Every structure is written in C-alpha cells, then in structure tokens.
Amino acid sequence: MSYIPCIVTIGNFICGLLAIYSLLFLDIYSAVIFIFTGLILDIFDGMIARKLDAVSDIGRELDSFADLVTFGIAPSMLAYSMTLSTLPFIGMLCALAYGVCGMIRLSKFNIEQSNLPTFIGMPIPFAATCLIILSFVNSPILLVLGTSGLSYLMISKIKFPHFKKHSIEKLETRRWN
C-alpha cells in the first residue's frame, strides 16, 4: 500500500509530460487539461500518503520533480506557445525565468518549509493556474508582466496560506468529532 501515493505522483509527472508533448503539436487545450489533471493528482498524492501512513523522503522528491514538470515547465511552454513567442527574446526570458524560479521554489520548500503552517512564496501549482489563465488573455505585455510577477512571487518571502493542510485538518477534525 505504501507505493500507492508514489503511483499517483508519477501520474502527475506523466500529465506534465503529456502536456509538453501536446504543446509540441500545438494542442493547447489538451495541454491545459493535462496540467489540471496533474493538479488534481497533486492534491491527492499527499493526502493518500498521510492516510496510508506512507509519507517518505522519496515521495517528497518525486512530488517535487513531478511538480517542476507539470507546474513549472509545461505552463511556461504553454505561455510561450500561446503569446510570449510574439516577443522572441523577452518572451523566452520570461518563460525561462518562470521555470527557474519554480525550480528554486520547490527546492527551498523541500529544505526549509515543508513543515511550516504557511507557504513562504507562492506555491507552484497556484502560480501555474494563474499563468494558464493569463495565457488566455492573449496580451503579450500583460503576460510578460504576469509571468515576471509570478516568478518573483514564487521565490519571495511573502506568506501564502497552506490550504491543503488546513483542509485536511478540518476534514479529520470533523470525522473524529
């Protein structure tokens, strides 16, 4: 049973890869569906690991790798494919900055923040959701500003609520009361 959360995390990773693959064929909508499917799997992998008492270091690392692909690389490629490519140098720089900041954010989380009650810096799944929405606005300048802002927010020291932990605690409290 301890391998089930890792299988869910690998599903998240596969969704990220399929999103990138979809973008190679300019299938924007499939890419978005794969990213959001990865988001759903990301929500459940930790929950399943805690329920099965299967939280592990390898699971945490797999989760970060999956998140980097699904919420870092795929959304930045989506933004570039949809709009940032109209500003070749700046657009590529923004897409790269988003991916790098996502990687830094995930690394900092694993080392310093995984047990904190709040996130320090914007969580990468939330940043990815915002970037996807901004990509559909179809304004290159707005997307450059939004991508830059999201990149900064991921590595900032701004505190963000930890909805997963709060939701899980509320569910467990209701169940036991």
PyRosetta script that sets phi, psi and omega in degrees:
from pyrosetta import init, pose_from_sequence

init()
pose = pose_from_sequence("MSYIPCIVTIGNFICGLLAIYSLLFLDIYSAVIFIFTGLILDIFDGMIARKLDAVSDIGRELDSFADLVTFGIAPSMLAYSMTLSTLPFIGMLCALAYGVCGMIRLSKFNIEQSNLPTFIGMPIPFAATCLIILSFVNSPILLVLGTSGLSYLMISKIKFPHFKKHSIEKLETRRWN")
pose.set_psi(1, -23.9)
pose.set_omega(1, -176.4)
pose.set_phi(2, -68.1)
pose.set_psi(2, -17.1)
pose.set_omega(2, -179.2)
pose.set_phi(3, -85.7)
pose.set_psi(3, -13.1)
pose.set_omega(3, -176.4)
pose.set_phi(4, -59.6)
pose.set_psi(4, -46.9)
pose.set_omega(4, 178.7)
pose.set_phi(5, -60.1)
pose.set_psi(5, -37.2)
pose.set_omega(5, 178.9)
pose.set_phi(6, -65.8)
pose.set_psi(6, -35.4)
pose.set_omega(6, 177.3)
pose.set_phi(7, -65.0)
pose.set_psi(7, -40.5)
pose.set_omega(7, 177.6)
pose.set_phi(8, -64.1)
pose.set_psi(8, -41.8)
pose.set_omega(8, 178.1)
pose.set_phi(9, -63.5)
pose.set_psi(9, -40.9)
pose.set_omega(9, 177.4)
pose.set_phi(10, -63.8)
pose.set_psi(10, -34.0)
pose.set_omega(10, 173.6)
pose.set_phi(11, -60.5)
pose.set_psi(11, -41.2)
pose.set_omega(11, 176.3)
pose.set_phi(12, -60.2)
pose.set_psi(12, -46.7)
pose.set_omega(12, 179.1)
pose.set_phi(13, -59.7)
pose.set_psi(13, -45.1)
pose.set_omega(13, 179.2)
pose.set_phi(14, -61.9)
pose.set_psi(14, -39.0)
pose.set_omega(14, 177.0)
pose.set_phi(15, -60.9)
pose.set_psi(15, -41.1)
pose.set_omega(15, 177.2)
pose.set_phi(16, -62.4)
pose.set_psi(16, -44.2)
pose.set_omega(16, 177.9)
pose.set_phi(17, -63.1)
pose.set_psi(17, -42.0)
pose.set_omega(17, 178.9)
pose.set_phi(18, -66.7)
pose.set_psi(18, -32.9)
pose.set_omega(18, 175.7)
pose.set_phi(19, -63.8)
pose.set_psi(19, -45.3)
pose.set_omega(19, 178.6)
pose.set_phi(20, -63.5)
pose.set_psi(20, -44.2)
pose.set_omega(20, 177.6)
pose.set_phi(21, -58.7)
pose.set_psi(21, -43.0)
pose.set_omega(21, 178.5)
pose.set_phi(22, -60.5)
pose.set_psi(22, -38.9)
pose.set_omega(22, -179.3)
pose.set_phi(23, -67.8)
pose.set_psi(23, -29.4)
pose.set_omega(23, 176.8)
pose.set_phi(24, -63.0)
pose.set_psi(24, -26.7)
pose.set_omega(24, 178.2)
pose.set_phi(25, -104.7)
pose.set_psi(25, 15.5)
pose.set_omega(25, 177.7)
pose.set_phi(26, 57.4)
pose.set_psi(26, 31.4)
pose.set_omega(26, 176.8)
pose.set_phi(27, -94.9)
pose.set_psi(27, 80.5)
pose.set_omega(27, -173.5)
pose.set_phi(28, -61.1)
pose.set_psi(28, -46.1)
pose.set_omega(28, -174.9)
pose.set_phi(29, -67.0)
pose.set_psi(29, -37.7)
pose.set_omega(29, 175.2)
pose.set_phi(30, -64.2)
pose.set_psi(30, -39.9)
pose.set_omega(30, 178.6)
pose.set_phi(31, -59.7)
pose.set_psi(31, -44.5)
pose.set_omega(31, 179.2)
pose.set_phi(32, -63.3)
pose.set_psi(32, -43.3)
pose.set_omega(32, 179.1)
pose.set_phi(33, -61.7)
pose.set_psi(33, -42.3)
pose.set_omega(33, 179.3)
pose.set_phi(34, -65.3)
pose.set_psi(34, -39.5)
pose.set_omega(34, 179.3)
pose.set_phi(35, -64.6)
pose.set_psi(35, -44.1)
pose.set_omega(35, -179.6)
pose.set_phi(36, -71.1)
pose.set_psi(36, -30.4)
pose.set_omega(36, 173.5)
pose.set_phi(37, -65.9)
pose.set_psi(37, -40.8)
pose.set_omega(37, 175.0)
pose.set_phi(38, -60.3)
pose.set_psi(38, -37.2)
pose.set_omega(38, 177.9)
pose.set_phi(39, -62.4)
pose.set_psi(39, -43.7)
pose.set_omega(39, 178.6)
pose.set_phi(40, -62.7)
pose.set_psi(40, -44.3)
pose.set_omega(40, 178.5)
pose.set_phi(41, -63.8)
pose.set_psi(41, -37.5)
pose.set_omega(41, 178.9)
pose.set_phi(42, -64.0)
pose.set_psi(42, -35.7)
pose.set_omega(42, 178.0)
pose.set_phi(43, -65.2)
pose.set_psi(43, -39.8)
pose.set_omega(43, -174.0)
pose.set_phi(44, -85.7)
pose.set_psi(44, -23.2)
pose.set_omega(44, -175.5)
pose.set_phi(45, -63.2)
pose.set_psi(45, -44.6)
pose.set_omega(45, 178.1)
pose.set_phi(46, -67.1)
pose.set_psi(46, -39.0)
pose.set_omega(46, 179.3)
pose.set_phi(47, -62.3)
pose.set_psi(47, -43.6)
pose.set_omega(47, 179.5)
pose.set_phi(48, -66.1)
pose.set_psi(48, -41.3)
pose.set_omega(48, -179.7)
pose.set_phi(49, -61.2)
pose.set_psi(49, -42.2)
pose.set_omega(49, 178.9)
pose.set_phi(50, -68.3)
pose.set_psi(50, -41.1)
pose.set_omega(50, 179.8)
pose.set_phi(51, -62.1)
pose.set_psi(51, -39.7)
pose.set_omega(51, -177.6)
pose.set_phi(52, -90.5)
pose.set_psi(52, 3.7)
pose.set_omega(52, -176.3)
pose.set_phi(53, 53.1)
pose.set_psi(53, 47.2)
pose.set_omega(53, -176.7)
pose.set_phi(54, -121.1)
pose.set_psi(54, 26.7)
pose.set_omega(54, 177.7)
pose.set_phi(55, -68.4)
pose.set_psi(55, 130.8)
pose.set_omega(55, -177.7)
pose.set_phi(56, -146.2)
pose.set_psi(56, 162.6)
pose.set_omega(56, 176.6)
pose.set_phi(57, -64.0)
pose.set_psi(57, -40.3)
pose.set_omega(57, 179.8)
pose.set_phi(58, -65.8)
pose.set_psi(58, -37.0)
pose.set_omega(58, 176.7)
pose.set_phi(59, -62.7)
pose.set_psi(59, -41.2)
pose.set_omega(59, 179.1)
pose.set_phi(60, -63.9)
pose.set_psi(60, -42.9)
pose.set_omega(60, 179.7)
pose.set_phi(61, -66.9)
pose.set_psi(61, -44.9)
pose.set_omega(61, 177.1)
pose.set_phi(62, -57.8)
pose.set_psi(62, -40.9)
pose.set_omega(62, 180.0)
pose.set_phi(63, -61.5)
pose.set_psi(63, -42.6)
pose.set_omega(63, 179.3)
pose.set_phi(64, -65.5)
pose.set_psi(64, -42.0)
pose.set_omega(64, 178.0)
pose.set_phi(65, -63.1)
pose.set_psi(65, -43.7)
pose.set_omega(65, 179.2)
pose.set_phi(66, -63.0)
pose.set_psi(66, -43.8)
pose.set_omega(66, 179.8)
pose.set_phi(67, -63.6)
pose.set_psi(67, -37.8)
pose.set_omega(67, 178.5)
pose.set_phi(68, -61.6)
pose.set_psi(68, -42.1)
pose.set_omega(68, -179.3)
pose.set_phi(69, -72.0)
pose.set_psi(69, -49.7)
pose.set_omega(69, -172.6)
pose.set_phi(70, -75.6)
pose.set_psi(70, -35.9)
pose.set_omega(70, -174.4)
pose.set_phi(71, -112.9)
pose.set_psi(71, -6.4)
pose.set_omega(71, 178.0)
pose.set_phi(72, -108.6)
pose.set_psi(72, -63.3)
pose.set_omega(72, -175.1)
pose.set_phi(73, -73.0)
pose.set_psi(73, -50.7)
pose.set_omega(73, -176.1)
pose.set_phi(74, -60.3)
pose.set_psi(74, -47.3)
pose.set_omega(74, 179.6)
pose.set_phi(75, -65.9)
pose.set_psi(75, -34.4)
pose.set_omega(75, 178.8)
pose.set_phi(76, -68.1)
pose.set_psi(76, -37.1)
pose.set_omega(76, 175.7)
pose.set_phi(77, -67.2)
pose.set_psi(77, -37.0)
pose.set_omega(77, 177.0)
pose.set_phi(78, -61.8)
pose.set_psi(78, -48.9)
pose.set_omega(78, -179.7)
pose.set_phi(79, -60.9)
pose.set_psi(79, -41.2)
pose.set_omega(79, 178.8)
pose.set_phi(80, -65.9)
pose.set_psi(80, -44.8)
pose.set_omega(80, -178.6)
pose.set_phi(81, -62.5)
pose.set_psi(81, -39.2)
pose.set_omega(81, -174.6)
pose.set_phi(82, -79.5)
pose.set_psi(82, -44.3)
pose.set_omega(82, -170.6)
pose.set_phi(83, -141.4)
pose.set_psi(83, -39.9)
pose.set_omega(83, -174.0)
pose.set_phi(84, -62.7)
pose.set_psi(84, -23.2)
pose.set_omega(84, -179.8)
pose.set_phi(85, -65.3)
pose.set_psi(85, -17.1)
pose.set_omega(85, 177.5)
pose.set_phi(86, -73.7)
pose.set_psi(86, -14.1)
pose.set_omega(86, 175.4)
pose.set_phi(87, -120.6)
pose.set_psi(87, 77.6)
pose.set_omega(87, -165.8)
pose.set_phi(88, -47.1)
pose.set_psi(88, -58.2)
pose.set_omega(88, -175.6)
pose.set_phi(89, -72.6)
pose.set_psi(89, -50.3)
pose.set_omega(89, -178.4)
pose.set_phi(90, -65.8)
pose.set_psi(90, -41.2)
pose.set_omega(90, 179.2)
pose.set_phi(91, -61.5)
pose.set_psi(91, -44.0)
pose.set_omega(91, 178.7)
pose.set_phi(92, -66.5)
pose.set_psi(92, -40.4)
pose.set_omega(92, 178.6)
pose.set_phi(93, -60.8)
pose.set_psi(93, -43.1)
pose.set_omega(93, 178.6)
pose.set_phi(94, -65.1)
pose.set_psi(94, -43.3)
pose.set_omega(94, 179.4)
pose.set_phi(95, -63.7)
pose.set_psi(95, -42.4)
pose.set_omega(95, 178.1)
pose.set_phi(96, -66.2)
pose.set_psi(96, -42.6)
pose.set_omega(96, 179.9)
pose.set_phi(97, -61.1)
pose.set_psi(97, -40.5)
pose.set_omega(97, 179.0)
pose.set_phi(98, -61.3)
pose.set_psi(98, -47.3)
pose.set_omega(98, 180.0)
pose.set_phi(99, -62.8)
pose.set_psi(99, -43.8)
pose.set_omega(99, -180.0)
pose.set_phi(100, -66.0)
pose.set_psi(100, -44.3)
pose.set_omega(100, 178.9)
pose.set_phi(101, -64.3)
pose.set_psi(101, -35.9)
pose.set_omega(101, 175.2)
pose.set_phi(102, -62.9)
pose.set_psi(102, -41.2)
pose.set_omega(102, 178.6)
pose.set_phi(103, -64.7)
pose.set_psi(103, -43.4)
pose.set_omega(103, 178.1)
pose.set_phi(104, -63.4)
pose.set_psi(104, -42.9)
pose.set_omega(104, -179.1)
pose.set_phi(105, -60.4)
pose.set_psi(105, -45.4)
pose.set_omega(105, -180.0)
pose.set_phi(106, -66.5)
pose.set_psi(106, -38.3)
pose.set_omega(106, 178.4)
pose.set_phi(107, -65.5)
pose.set_psi(107, -44.8)
pose.set_omega(107, 178.5)
pose.set_phi(108, -63.0)
pose.set_psi(108, -38.1)
pose.set_omega(108, 179.7)
pose.set_phi(109, -61.1)
pose.set_psi(109, -47.9)
pose.set_omega(109, -178.2)
pose.set_phi(110, -62.7)
pose.set_psi(110, -37.3)
pose.set_omega(110, -175.2)
pose.set_phi(111, -83.5)
pose.set_psi(111, -41.9)
pose.set_omega(111, -168.4)
pose.set_phi(112, -114.3)
pose.set_psi(112, -23.9)
pose.set_omega(112, -162.6)
pose.set_phi(113, -123.5)
pose.set_psi(113, -3.1)
pose.set_omega(113, -170.3)
pose.set_phi(114, -62.9)
pose.set_psi(114, -20.8)
pose.set_omega(114, -179.9)
pose.set_phi(115, -105.2)
pose.set_psi(115, 4.8)
pose.set_omega(115, -179.7)
pose.set_phi(116, -78.2)
pose.set_psi(116, 152.3)
pose.set_omega(116, 179.5)
pose.set_phi(117, -75.5)
pose.set_psi(117, -13.4)
pose.set_omega(117, 176.9)
pose.set_phi(118, -130.2)
pose.set_psi(118, 163.4)
pose.set_omega(118, 172.6)
pose.set_phi(119, -86.6)
pose.set_psi(119, 142.4)
pose.set_omega(119, 170.3)
pose.set_phi(120, -104.5)
pose.set_psi(120, 109.9)
pose.set_omega(120, -172.2)
pose.set_phi(121, 94.0)
pose.set_psi(121, 152.3)
pose.set_omega(121, -178.1)
pose.set_phi(122, -66.6)
pose.set_psi(122, 130.2)
pose.set_omega(122, 176.2)
pose.set_phi(123, -62.0)
pose.set_psi(123, 140.6)
pose.set_omega(123, -175.3)
pose.set_phi(124, -62.5)
pose.set_psi(124, -34.4)
pose.set_omega(124, 177.0)
pose.set_phi(125, -64.4)
pose.set_psi(125, -36.3)
pose.set_omega(125, 178.3)
pose.set_phi(126, -68.8)
pose.set_psi(126, -42.2)
pose.set_omega(126, 177.5)
pose.set_phi(127, -60.8)
pose.set_psi(127, -41.1)
pose.set_omega(127, 179.7)
pose.set_phi(128, -62.8)
pose.set_psi(128, -42.6)
pose.set_omega(128, 178.7)
pose.set_phi(129, -60.5)
pose.set_psi(129, -44.7)
pose.set_omega(129, 178.7)
pose.set_phi(130, -63.1)
pose.set_psi(130, -41.8)
pose.set_omega(130, -179.2)
pose.set_phi(131, -65.4)
pose.set_psi(131, -39.3)
pose.set_omega(131, 178.2)
pose.set_phi(132, -62.5)
pose.set_psi(132, -45.9)
pose.set_omega(132, 179.2)
pose.set_phi(133, -61.0)
pose.set_psi(133, -45.4)
pose.set_omega(133, 179.2)
pose.set_phi(134, -62.4)
pose.set_psi(134, -32.8)
pose.set_omega(134, -179.2)
pose.set_phi(135, -63.7)
pose.set_psi(135, -29.0)
pose.set_omega(135, -179.3)
pose.set_phi(136, -84.9)
pose.set_psi(136, -6.8)
pose.set_omega(136, 176.6)
pose.set_phi(137, -70.8)
pose.set_psi(137, -26.8)
pose.set_omega(137, 174.7)
pose.set_phi(138, 65.2)
pose.set_psi(138, 36.3)
pose.set_omega(138, 174.8)
pose.set_phi(139, -120.8)
pose.set_psi(139, 110.5)
pose.set_omega(139, -177.1)
pose.set_phi(140, -56.0)
pose.set_psi(140, -44.1)
pose.set_omega(140, -177.8)
pose.set_phi(141, -66.6)
pose.set_psi(141, -43.5)
pose.set_omega(141, 178.3)
pose.set_phi(142, -63.0)
pose.set_psi(142, -38.4)
pose.set_omega(142, 179.7)
pose.set_phi(143, -70.0)
pose.set_psi(143, -37.0)
pose.set_omega(143, 175.6)
pose.set_phi(144, -62.2)
pose.set_psi(144, -48.0)
pose.set_omega(144, 179.6)
pose.set_phi(145, -64.4)
pose.set_psi(145, -43.2)
pose.set_omega(145, -180.0)
pose.set_phi(146, -65.0)
pose.set_psi(146, -43.9)
pose.set_omega(146, 179.2)
pose.set_phi(147, -63.9)
pose.set_psi(147, -41.7)
pose.set_omega(147, 178.2)
pose.set_phi(148, -64.1)
pose.set_psi(148, -44.4)
pose.set_omega(148, 179.2)
pose.set_phi(149, -63.2)
pose.set_psi(149, -44.3)
pose.set_omega(149, 178.9)
pose.set_phi(150, -64.4)
pose.set_psi(150, -39.2)
pose.set_omega(150, 177.6)
pose.set_phi(151, -59.6)
pose.set_psi(151, -47.3)
pose.set_omega(151, 178.9)
pose.set_phi(152, -62.7)
pose.set_psi(152, -46.2)
pose.set_omega(152, -177.3)
pose.set_phi(153, -60.9)
pose.set_psi(153, -32.8)
pose.set_omega(153, 179.9)
pose.set_phi(154, -66.4)
pose.set_psi(154, -32.8)
pose.set_omega(154, -177.7)
pose.set_phi(155, -104.1)
pose.set_psi(155, 4.8)
pose.set_omega(155, -179.0)
pose.set_phi(156, -74.3)
pose.set_psi(156, 175.9)
pose.set_omega(156, 176.8)
pose.set_phi(157, -100.7)
pose.set_psi(157, 12.7)
pose.set_omega(157, 179.3)
pose.set_phi(158, -71.4)
pose.set_psi(158, 136.0)
pose.set_omega(158, -179.9)
pose.set_phi(159, -86.3)
pose.set_psi(159, 136.4)
pose.set_omega(159, 176.8)
pose.set_phi(160, -122.5)
pose.set_psi(160, 142.4)
pose.set_omega(160, 179.6)
pose.set_phi(161, -62.7)
pose.set_psi(161, 150.0)
pose.set_omega(161, -178.6)
pose.set_phi(162, -101.1)
pose.set_psi(162, 80.2)
pose.set_omega(162, -172.9)
pose.set_phi(163, -60.9)
pose.set_psi(163, -38.7)
pose.set_omega(163, -178.3)
pose.set_phi(164, -59.5)
pose.set_psi(164, -48.6)
pose.set_omega(164, -177.8)
pose.set_phi(165, -65.6)
pose.set_psi(165, -42.3)
pose.set_omega(165, 179.7)
pose.set_phi(166, -64.6)
pose.set_psi(166, -42.0)
pose.set_omega(166, 180.0)
pose.set_phi(167, -64.8)
pose.set_psi(167, -41.8)
pose.set_omega(167, -179.4)
pose.set_phi(168, -66.5)
pose.set_psi(168, -42.7)
pose.set_omega(168, 179.2)
pose.set_phi(169, -62.1)
pose.set_psi(169, -40.7)
pose.set_omega(169, 179.2)
pose.set_phi(170, -64.7)
pose.set_psi(170, -43.6)
pose.set_omega(170, 179.1)
pose.set_phi(171, -62.3)
pose.set_psi(171, -43.3)
pose.set_omega(171, -179.5)
pose.set_phi(172, -67.9)
pose.set_psi(172, -37.1)
pose.set_omega(172, 178.7)
pose.set_phi(173, -64.8)
pose.set_psi(173, -43.7)
pose.set_omega(173, 179.4)
pose.set_phi(174, -63.7)
pose.set_psi(174, -39.3)
pose.set_omega(174, -177.4)
pose.set_phi(175, -67.2)
pose.set_psi(175, -35.9)
pose.set_omega(175, -176.3)
pose.set_phi(176, -88.0)
pose.set_psi(176, -14.3)
pose.set_omega(176, -179.6)
pose.set_phi(177, -96.9)
pose.dump_pdb("model.pdb")
